[in-house]
């Protein structure tokens, strides 16, 4: 078990679904050590890995999107992988929304525009996932280790 601190900005301040992608991008900008730790954990783990966050779609979603992108998975398949999260988490998300009525309901969804906007930001700000990972100190060997686990 490895606990990797990886925070998102507060979702309670989000006023519109169009802000969720920037919320995810905030994590890349402000939590590079956490992203690097997650990637290195995946790279150096013996065998496969299982990773999750509280809801299993936000931090898990951005790490998954980066890993899948690194492995050459198409954007359409990355989006589909992210989008199906809500299907499996809908009951949990409903309970969280009931417990936190100040949280906007759209935050619990896994809409395509959330992860598409995030990936667009990674491309625009860093030139893609591999360039971002390089910028936070992930080596080519570490990226190859991640690829070798999935390919």
N, CA, C and O of each residue as an XYZ file, in Angstrom:
604
protein
N       0.841     -1.173      0.000
C       0.000      0.000      0.000
C       0.886      1.235      0.000
O       1.810      1.350      0.805
N       0.597      2.151     -0.903
C       1.318      3.416     -0.971
C       0.288      4.533     -0.990
O      -0.593      4.551     -1.849
N       0.391      5.458     -0.056
C      -0.502      6.612     -0.032
C       0.205      7.763     -0.735
O       1.243      8.240     -0.275
N      -0.360      8.202     -1.845
C       0.213      9.311     -2.603
C      -0.713     10.516     -2.456
O      -1.807     10.528     -3.020
N      -0.285     11.528     -1.702
C      -1.123     12.727     -1.566
C      -1.270     13.419     -2.919
O      -0.282     13.800     -3.548
N      -2.491     13.571     -3.345
C      -2.784     14.195     -4.629
C      -4.103     14.931     -4.473
O      -5.172     14.320     -4.491
N      -4.024     16.221     -4.323
C      -5.211     17.017     -4.033
C      -5.764     17.655     -5.290
O      -5.054     17.872     -6.272
N      -7.044     17.946     -5.231
C      -7.704     18.789     -6.216
C      -8.028     20.094     -5.504
O      -8.091     20.125     -4.275
N      -8.233     21.162     -6.249
C      -8.741     22.380     -5.636
C     -10.140     22.098     -5.114
O     -10.723     21.068     -5.452
N     -10.682     22.973     -4.315
C     -12.009     22.759     -3.740
C     -13.082     22.750     -4.817
O     -13.183     23.689     -5.607
N     -13.884     21.692     -4.852
C     -14.966     21.590     -5.835
C     -16.166     22.428     -5.429
O     -17.026     22.722     -6.259
N     -16.232     22.808     -4.184
C     -17.389     23.592     -3.720
C     -17.433     24.980     -4.353
O     -18.500     25.589     -4.431
N     -16.295     25.481     -4.803
C     -16.245     26.792     -5.426
C     -16.572     26.780     -6.909
O     -16.659     27.839     -7.532
N     -16.752     25.607     -7.477
C     -17.040     25.529     -8.910
C     -18.484     25.946     -9.162
O     -19.406     25.467     -8.502
N     -18.665     26.841    -10.120
C     -20.008     27.350    -10.414
C     -20.613     26.707    -11.656
O     -21.826     26.768    -11.860
N     -19.781     26.097    -12.478
C     -20.250     25.627    -13.773
C     -19.459     24.377    -14.183
O     -18.271     24.274    -13.876
N     -20.100     23.436    -14.867
C     -19.378     22.237    -15.310
C     -18.158     22.533    -16.183
O     -17.210     21.748    -16.215
N     -18.181     23.656    -16.882
C     -17.048     23.990    -17.742
C     -15.765     24.261    -16.950
O     -14.688     24.349    -17.540
N     -15.864     24.394    -15.632
C     -14.703     24.668    -14.791
C     -14.005     23.398    -14.290
O     -12.920     23.482    -13.715
N     -14.603     22.242    -14.497
C     -14.045     21.009    -13.938
C     -12.685     20.679    -14.554
O     -11.771     20.274    -13.834
N     -12.533     20.842    -15.863
C     -11.245     20.537    -16.501
C     -10.121     21.370    -15.886
O      -9.041     20.847    -15.611
N     -10.367     22.647    -15.671
C      -9.351     23.508    -15.061
C      -9.059     23.068    -13.631
O      -7.936     23.215    -13.147
N     -10.059     22.534    -12.965
C      -9.926     21.982    -11.618
C      -8.935     20.815    -11.650
O      -8.089     20.688    -10.764
N      -9.046     19.969    -12.672
C      -8.109     18.850    -12.845
C      -6.713     19.366    -13.187
O      -5.714     18.874    -12.662
N      -6.655     20.366    -14.076
C      -5.367     20.914    -14.492
C      -4.650     21.557    -13.311
O      -3.421     21.543    -13.255
N      -5.395     22.116    -12.374
C      -4.814     22.693    -11.170
C      -3.918     21.660    -10.485
O      -2.843     21.988     -9.985
N      -4.373     20.423    -10.471
C      -3.609     19.353     -9.829
C      -2.250     19.175    -10.498
O      -1.240     19.008     -9.814
N      -2.214     19.208    -11.828
C      -0.932     19.059    -12.529
C       0.035     20.183    -12.174
O       1.228     19.964    -11.964
N      -0.509     21.377    -12.114
C       0.329     22.552    -11.874
C       0.800     22.615    -10.423
O       1.959     22.933    -10.157
N      -0.097     22.312     -9.486
C       0.203     22.511     -8.064
C       0.617     21.247     -7.311
O       1.079     21.330     -6.173
N       0.459     20.089     -7.928
C       0.798     18.833     -7.249
C       1.722     17.943     -8.098
O       1.498     16.735     -8.176
N       2.756     18.517     -8.734
C       3.602     17.682     -9.589
C       4.299     16.560     -8.824
O       4.555     15.493     -9.383
N       4.607     16.796     -7.547
C       5.263     15.744     -6.760
C       4.335     14.538     -6.593
O       4.782     13.392     -6.637
N       3.052     14.805     -6.402
C       2.083     13.721     -6.268
C       1.914     12.945     -7.564
O       1.853     11.716     -7.559
N       1.838     13.673     -8.678
C       1.737     13.000     -9.985
C       2.985     12.155    -10.215
O       2.886     11.000    -10.627
N       4.158     12.726     -9.950
C       5.411     11.982    -10.137
C       5.451     10.744     -9.241
O       5.869      9.672     -9.679
N       5.017     10.890     -7.990
C       5.009      9.744     -7.072
C       4.059      8.658     -7.560
O       4.381      7.472     -7.485
N       2.895      9.050     -8.058
C       1.948      8.059     -8.583
C       2.552      7.326     -9.779
O       2.453      6.102     -9.872
N       3.171      8.063    -10.685
C       3.757      7.443    -11.872
C       4.927      6.524    -11.510
O       5.073      5.439    -12.074
N       5.742      6.963    -10.580
C       6.872      6.109    -10.168
C       6.388      4.866     -9.422
O       6.975      3.792     -9.556
N       5.342      5.007     -8.652
C       4.777      3.845     -7.971
C       4.300      2.824     -8.988
O       4.552      1.628     -8.843
N       3.614      3.297    -10.013
C       3.149      2.392    -11.077
C       4.343      1.770    -11.793
O       4.366      0.565    -12.043
N       5.331      2.593    -12.119
C       6.489      2.110    -12.875
C       7.267      1.035    -12.119
O       7.642      0.018    -12.702
N       7.509      1.251    -10.837
C       8.403      0.364    -10.093
C       7.706     -0.738     -9.303
O       8.375     -1.575     -8.696
N       6.400     -0.753     -9.300
C       5.686     -1.812     -8.579
C       5.955     -3.163     -9.227
O       6.027     -3.288    -10.450
N       6.099     -4.155     -8.384
C       6.235     -5.511     -8.916
C       4.848     -5.961     -9.359
O       3.897     -5.926     -8.578
N       4.742     -6.373    -10.590
C       3.447     -6.804    -11.106
C       2.527     -5.633    -11.371
O       2.977     -4.512    -11.606
N       1.239     -5.903    -11.330
C       0.239     -4.879    -11.601
C      -0.010     -3.986    -10.406
O       0.490     -4.241     -9.311
N      -0.777     -2.949    -10.619
C      -1.133     -2.024     -9.546
C      -2.630     -1.733     -9.604
O      -3.261     -1.812    -10.658
N      -3.164     -1.400     -8.459
C      -4.528     -0.899     -8.342
C      -4.407      0.458     -7.672
O      -3.723      0.600     -6.658
N      -5.066      1.444     -8.234
C      -5.031      2.767     -7.610
C      -6.434      3.347     -7.608
O      -7.263      3.027     -8.460
N      -6.675      4.198     -6.639
C      -8.008      4.762     -6.464
C      -7.899      6.039     -5.650
O      -6.913      6.272     -4.950
N      -8.931      6.858     -5.759
C      -9.070      8.038     -4.903
C     -10.426      7.925     -4.216
O     -11.073      6.882     -4.309
N     -10.857      8.949     -3.547
C     -12.091      8.873     -2.775
C     -13.271      8.420     -3.621
O     -13.937      7.441     -3.285
N     -13.533      9.120     -4.709
C     -14.663      8.760     -5.572
C     -14.248      7.791     -6.667
O     -15.086      7.059     -7.194
N     -12.985      7.777     -7.011
C     -12.519      6.861     -8.042
C     -12.675      7.399     -9.457
O     -12.694      6.620    -10.410
N     -12.789      8.734     -9.614
C     -12.935      9.257    -10.966
C     -12.138     10.528    -11.229
O     -11.796     10.790    -12.382
N     -11.836     11.307    -10.241
C     -11.146     12.577    -10.474
C      -9.633     12.384    -10.509
O      -9.040     12.389    -11.587
N      -9.008     12.215     -9.369
C      -7.563     11.959     -9.354
C      -7.247     10.652    -10.064
O      -6.271     10.565    -10.810
N      -8.064      9.646     -9.834
C      -7.891      8.377    -10.559
C      -8.044      8.614    -12.059
O      -7.306      8.046    -12.864
N      -9.002      9.452    -12.424
C      -9.248      9.736    -13.839
C      -8.093     10.435    -14.519
O      -7.743     10.095    -15.649
N      -7.485     11.423    -13.839
C      -6.384     12.116    -14.500
C      -5.131     11.239    -14.569
O      -4.401     11.284    -15.559
N      -4.879     10.446    -13.531
C      -3.742      9.526    -13.593
C      -3.984      8.489    -14.697
O      -3.080      8.185    -15.475
N      -5.188      7.958    -14.762
C      -5.507      6.968    -15.801
C      -5.386      7.571    -17.190
O      -4.839      6.941    -18.095
N      -5.891      8.785    -17.365
C      -5.804      9.439    -18.673
C      -4.347      9.605    -19.089
O      -4.007      9.412    -20.256
N      -3.487      9.962    -18.138
C      -2.074     10.132    -18.477
C      -1.410      8.797    -18.784
O      -0.643      8.696    -19.741
N      -1.693      7.779    -17.992
C      -1.105      6.459    -18.238
C      -1.565      5.923    -19.591
O      -0.756      5.434    -20.379
N      -2.863      6.017    -19.854
C      -3.386      5.522    -21.127
C      -2.823      6.302    -22.303
O      -2.482      5.718    -23.332
N      -2.724      7.616    -22.157
C      -2.140      8.433    -23.211
C      -0.684      8.053    -23.450
O      -0.246      7.937    -24.594
N       0.051      7.864    -22.385
C       1.449      7.457    -22.472
C       1.588      6.150    -23.250
O       2.587      5.927    -23.934
N       0.586      5.298    -23.141
C       0.610      3.996    -23.811
C       0.029      4.041    -25.230
O      -0.086      3.007    -25.888
N      -0.332      5.225    -25.694
C      -0.810      5.365    -27.063
C      -2.286      5.061    -27.267
O      -2.730      4.886    -28.401
N      -3.047      4.995    -26.187
C      -4.484      4.747    -26.296
C      -5.131      5.983    -26.924
O      -4.748      7.113    -26.619
N      -6.099      5.764    -27.790
C      -6.754      6.874    -28.473
C      -7.502      7.762    -27.499
O      -7.935      7.312    -26.438
N      -7.648      9.000    -27.858
C      -8.387      9.938    -27.016
C      -9.816      9.458    -26.815
O     -10.347      9.563    -25.709
N     -10.452      8.936    -27.857
C     -11.835      8.447    -27.730
C     -11.931      7.351    -26.684
O     -12.887      7.320    -25.908
N     -10.958      6.451    -26.648
C     -10.984      5.371    -25.655
C     -10.662      5.880    -24.252
O     -11.200      5.369    -23.270
N      -9.792      6.880    -24.151
C      -9.503      7.478    -22.840
C     -10.764      8.133    -22.292
O     -11.094      7.971    -21.117
N     -11.464      8.871    -23.141
C     -12.696      9.544    -22.726
C     -13.747      8.516    -22.328
O     -14.423      8.688    -21.314
N     -13.893      7.453    -23.110
C     -14.877      6.405    -22.790
C     -14.552      5.749    -21.453
O     -15.454      5.471    -20.662
N     -13.274      5.499    -21.198
C     -12.843      4.900    -19.930
C     -13.209      5.815    -18.762
O     -13.705      5.352    -17.735
N     -12.964      7.102    -18.922
C     -13.302      8.072    -17.884
C     -14.819      8.178    -17.709
O     -15.326      8.163    -16.587
N     -15.522      8.283    -18.809
C     -16.963      8.524    -18.775
C     -17.721      7.398    -18.084
O     -18.704      7.660    -17.392
N     -17.297      6.176    -18.251
C     -18.018      5.047    -17.660
C     -17.926      5.042    -16.134
O     -18.682      4.336    -15.467
N     -17.010      5.821    -15.588
C     -16.873      5.876    -14.131
C     -18.190      6.220    -13.447
O     -18.558      5.591    -12.454
N     -18.892      7.204    -13.968
C     -20.143      7.627    -13.336
C     -21.161      6.494    -13.321
O     -21.925      6.353    -12.365
N     -21.173      5.694    -14.369
C     -22.096      4.556    -14.437
C     -21.918      3.646    -13.229
O     -22.895      3.180    -12.645
N     -20.680      3.399    -12.863
C     -20.400      2.490    -11.759
C     -20.399      3.172    -10.391
O     -20.484      2.504     -9.360
N     -20.305      4.500    -10.384
C     -20.205      5.235     -9.127
C     -21.464      6.007     -8.761
O     -21.484      6.680     -7.730
N     -22.504      5.933     -9.565
C     -23.667      6.790     -9.388
C     -24.263      6.697     -7.981
O     -24.621      7.728     -7.412
N     -24.381      5.515     -7.410
C     -24.941      5.390     -6.059
C     -24.039      6.051     -5.019
O     -24.524      6.737     -4.119
N     -22.742      5.846     -5.140
C     -21.795      6.469     -4.217
C     -21.854      7.995     -4.352
O     -21.877      8.708     -3.349
N     -21.877      8.489     -5.577
C     -21.924      9.935     -5.821
C     -23.201     10.532     -5.234
O     -23.166     11.617     -4.654
N     -24.320      9.837     -5.379
C     -25.577     10.330     -4.787
C     -25.455     10.476     -3.273
O     -25.907     11.470     -2.703
N     -24.842      9.484     -2.622
C     -24.671      9.554     -1.169
C     -23.768     10.726     -0.777
O     -24.045     11.435      0.191
N     -22.704     10.920     -1.524
C     -21.794     12.039     -1.233
C     -22.531     13.360     -1.389
O     -22.389     14.253     -0.553
N     -23.316     13.493     -2.451
C     -24.078     14.736     -2.667
C     -25.098     14.970     -1.550
O     -25.328     16.112     -1.151
N     -25.705     13.902     -1.050
C     -26.643     14.040      0.072
C     -25.925     14.497      1.342
O     -26.452     15.301      2.110
N     -24.717     13.974      1.551
C     -23.942     14.339      2.740
C     -23.338     15.740      2.629
O     -23.032     16.374      3.639
N     -23.169     16.215      1.396
C     -22.550     17.526      1.153
C     -23.426     18.322      0.194
O     -23.081     18.482     -0.977
N     -24.562     18.824      0.686
C     -25.496     19.516     -0.198
C     -24.931     20.794     -0.824
O     -25.490     21.297     -1.799
N     -23.830     21.326     -0.279
C     -23.212     22.514     -0.868
C     -22.332     22.179     -2.065
O     -21.885     23.082     -2.771
N     -22.078     20.895     -2.303
C     -21.271     20.479     -3.444
C     -22.158     20.436     -4.692
O     -23.212     19.801     -4.677
N     -21.745     21.097     -5.758
C     -22.547     21.051     -6.979
C     -22.672     19.617     -7.500
O     -21.680     18.890     -7.547
N     -23.862     19.212     -7.886
C     -24.100     17.839     -8.337
C     -23.266     17.480     -9.558
O     -22.860     16.327     -9.708
N     -23.000     18.459    -10.444
C     -22.235     18.156    -11.663
C     -20.822     17.690    -11.360
O     -20.196     17.036    -12.195
N     -20.307     18.014    -10.177
C     -18.946     17.615     -9.803
C     -18.826     16.096     -9.738
O     -17.758     15.552    -10.019
N     -19.887     15.412     -9.377
C     -19.844     13.967     -9.243
C     -19.910     13.210    -10.558
O     -19.659     12.005    -10.593
N     -20.238     13.885    -11.616
C     -20.353     13.206    -12.915
C     -18.990     13.049    -13.571
O     -18.019     13.695    -13.175
N     -18.929     12.202    -14.559
C     -17.700     12.060    -15.354
C     -18.054     12.364    -16.812
O     -18.084     11.483    -17.672
N     -18.317     13.629    -17.044
C     -18.698     14.086    -18.382
C     -17.481     14.107    -19.300
O     -16.379     14.433    -18.859
N     -17.670     13.763    -20.573
C     -16.543     13.768    -21.511
C     -15.777     15.087    -21.539
O     -14.551     15.098    -21.650
N     -16.504     16.197    -21.438
C     -15.820     17.499    -21.529
C     -14.838     17.719    -20.376
O     -13.903     18.507    -20.515
N     -15.028     17.048    -19.258
C     -14.104     17.216    -18.136
C     -12.711     16.682    -18.505
O     -11.712     17.389    -18.374
N     -12.663     15.443    -18.961
C     -11.358     14.837    -19.246
C     -10.810     15.336    -20.580
O      -9.595     15.443    -20.748
N     -11.701     15.643    -21.536
C     -11.232     16.213    -22.807
C     -10.575     17.570    -22.562
O      -9.514     17.856    -23.116
N     -11.202     18.403    -21.735
C     -10.626     19.707    -21.412
C      -9.297     19.574    -20.703
O      -8.362     20.330    -20.967
N      -9.215     18.604    -19.793
C      -7.963     18.336    -19.091
C      -6.867     17.948    -20.086
O      -5.767     18.497    -20.037
N      -7.157     17.016    -20.976
C      -6.162     16.583    -21.962
C      -5.791     17.724    -22.907
O      -4.631     17.850    -23.299
N      -6.772     18.559    -23.278
C      -6.468     19.744    -24.091
C      -5.503     20.661    -23.345
O      -4.564     21.193    -23.938
N      -5.733     20.846    -22.045
C      -4.837     21.687    -21.243
C      -3.427     21.108    -21.187
O      -2.447     21.845    -21.292
N      -3.323     19.803    -21.024
C      -1.998     19.160    -20.990
C      -1.285     19.400    -22.317
O      -0.094     19.710    -22.340
N      -2.014     19.257    -23.416
C      -1.413     19.499    -24.739
C      -0.996     20.959    -24.894
O       0.109     21.249    -25.353
N      -1.880     21.871    -24.512
C      -1.633     23.302    -24.697
C      -0.504     23.811    -23.785
O       0.359     24.572    -24.224
N      -0.518     23.390    -22.532
C       0.450     23.903    -21.566
C       1.810     23.216    -21.627
O       2.840     23.838    -21.367
N       1.805     21.926    -21.972
C       3.048     21.148    -21.867
C       3.473     20.464    -23.163
O       4.599     19.974    -23.259
N       2.592     20.424    -24.158
C       2.928     19.715    -25.390
C       2.606     18.242    -25.339
O       3.101     17.470    -26.160
N       1.778     17.835    -24.383
C       1.354     16.437    -24.279
C       1.762     15.807    -22.963
O       2.518     16.381    -22.179
N       1.244     14.616    -22.744
C       1.465     13.908    -21.483
C       2.933     13.567    -21.288
O       3.480     13.785    -20.206
N       3.573     13.037    -22.311
C       4.975     12.650    -22.163
C       5.850     13.870    -21.825
O       6.745     13.782    -20.985
N       5.587     14.992    -22.478
C       6.346     16.217    -22.186
C       6.082     16.696    -20.758
O       6.999     17.143    -20.069
N       4.821     16.600    -20.315
C       4.518     16.983    -18.929
C       5.289     16.091    -17.964
O       5.932     16.586    -17.038
N       5.227     14.790    -18.175
C       5.908     13.872    -17.263
C       7.409     14.130    -17.247
O       8.035     14.079    -16.189
N       7.982     14.403    -18.396
C       9.405     14.750    -18.456
C       9.678     16.011    -17.648
O      10.685     16.103    -16.947
N       8.768     16.986    -17.752
C       8.967     18.259    -17.036
C       8.927     18.101    -15.527
O       9.469     18.941    -14.809
N       8.294     17.038    -15.028
C       8.245     16.830    -13.570
C       9.248     15.770    -13.117
O       9.208     15.308    -11.977
N      10.154     15.391    -14.032
C      11.260     14.518    -13.648
C      11.074     13.037    -13.911
O      11.917     12.235    -13.511
N       9.994     12.655    -14.571
C       9.823     11.240    -14.930
C      10.741     10.955    -16.114
O      10.684     11.649    -17.129
N      11.577      9.944    -15.986
C      12.545      9.638    -17.032
C      11.916      8.778    -18.127
O      10.849      8.189    -17.956
N      12.611      8.731    -19.242
C      12.153      7.876    -20.341
C      12.105      6.413    -19.895
O      11.191      5.678    -20.271
N      13.077      5.995    -19.103
C      13.077      4.617    -18.591
C      11.837      4.347    -17.732
O      11.237      3.276    -17.824
N      11.459      5.312    -16.902
C      10.267      5.139    -16.065
C       9.001      5.086    -16.924
O       8.095      4.298    -16.651
N       8.942      5.931    -17.967
C       7.783      5.873    -18.859
C       7.737      4.530    -19.582
O       6.661      3.969    -19.789
N       8.897      4.021    -19.964
C       8.942      2.704    -20.621
C       8.496      1.600    -19.677
O       7.837      0.651    -20.102
N       8.851      1.712    -18.388
C       8.380      0.725    -17.399
C       6.856      0.744    -17.298
O       6.220     -0.308    -17.229
N       6.276      1.940    -17.290
C       4.805      2.043    -17.240
C       4.210      1.408    -18.491
O       3.270      0.617    -18.402
N       4.750      1.749    -19.643
C       4.244      1.166    -20.901
C       4.339     -0.358    -20.877
O       3.431     -1.052    -21.334
N       5.446     -0.868    -20.342
C       5.649     -2.322    -20.358
C       4.617     -3.039    -19.486
O       4.340     -4.218    -19.706
N       4.057     -2.359    -18.524
C       3.016     -2.977    -17.682
C       1.699     -3.117    -18.421
O       0.916     -4.024    -18.139
N       1.456     -2.226    -19.362
C       0.163     -2.214    -20.047
C       0.200     -2.746    -21.473
O      -0.831     -3.152    -22.009
N       1.352     -2.748    -22.079
C       1.445     -3.162    -23.489
C       2.016     -4.547    -23.646
O       2.155     -5.034    -24.768
